[in-house]
């Protein structure tokens, strides 16, 4: 397993421990793969520069 | 037959609400085995309501029109299953969802609840508990999701109007695959009270209709109204679109989405947009900046909020989820808060840039889906020569729009062959009227076929 995959596997395992999820071995790979997809999306978003003052809208009004 | 025609015939005494309701129930009985649209049929209730309409106790613009709702809407007396195995063990709902009450106050007749992807985390209409909704135009193909039963029921002619929910595209994807009109109003326009949530930041409700955009307008106008039970509803006056339908489109600035929305789909998706653009005389290209990143941010927020909503059920009953949903929700529990906060901050930036663009254009056109209805069970798509996972990519063009709550009306186009595909009409927040005027104009020109 690559270092990146190990990182996401560790995050899934930690989340299951924190939330007391009775993870079965046969579900684990799919959950890790899904977190990897989310991580790719999150890094893409994070690569966009935003000022520190760019707050989000707590009550969203379009 | 359109909802408007049904109501007119009943008003004129050419038929009765009972006869219309009995005919709808008979169609459901005959066809539901094939399309698998309905999970619950409330025949006794529907016939009682029809009796009240015929007795003159219920009147309104939709008097006698049958409709059905995605099964995440509360229907009094039924558990709100939300496409799940777990929720169908809940106690029956004590009252109807707000939008059901509004439609019935306008005389419409609820006939049942509709199949959907589990907990609305879906674009396919497949469901491991209730079976897949099937596309009436080709039963081997997807109806789209997550409002798959809504798309299948309306496209099969079982009811003229159905309600769905749309978090990332779940009204617009089935509308596209099933050849229907589908409205996702502005975020905060219609009350969501009495429906099972998914992602509060993006959840919308709206109607689908087959025959005419006028039917969408009838339903939308009837459902507007303030409701303190939805904390995210925005205080707005009721702004009916029905009286404005025939206003015309002269002077409207209509653009065509470029950039993200011009890439990735099969030729039919872009040909459909070109056909609508030509009919409207649209030439201007508009590019929402960073739309691909907007989609990515919507993906992150969806995964995190969805997981947070279901954390307790994941702890106690993970084996009872649809596997395709469970695996994504477990992953969502591992998402750092910093990723979500970043995505929400980006969301505001994107909203502001898109608002600036709408100073120079009134309505923008974009494909609704990158493909027409895929085969049931299909798991990949070929987009621009690259094989990509099917499930997330069905929302390629819908997700960047619901992300910032823009109103979108999907109109059907038949580019040739037997399968339809949708085009999204997009406007600035609260400008639903413009969408309806454009769609009505297209209908007059018969541009979709």
Interface residues (C-beta under 8 A of the other chain):
Chain A: X8 X11 X12 X14 X15 X16 X18 X19 X20 X21 X22 X23 X24 X27 X30 X31 X32 X33 X34 X35 X37 X38 X41 X42 X44 X45 X46 X48 X50 X54 X55 X56 X57 X59 X60 X61 X62
Chain B: X186 X187 X188 X201 X232 X234 X290 X292 X293 X296 X297 X299 X300 X303 X311 X314 X315 X318 X319 X323 X326 X327 X328 X330 X331 X332 X333 X334 X335 X339 X341 X342 X343 X344 X345 X346 X347 X348 X349 X351 X392 X404 X405 X406 X429
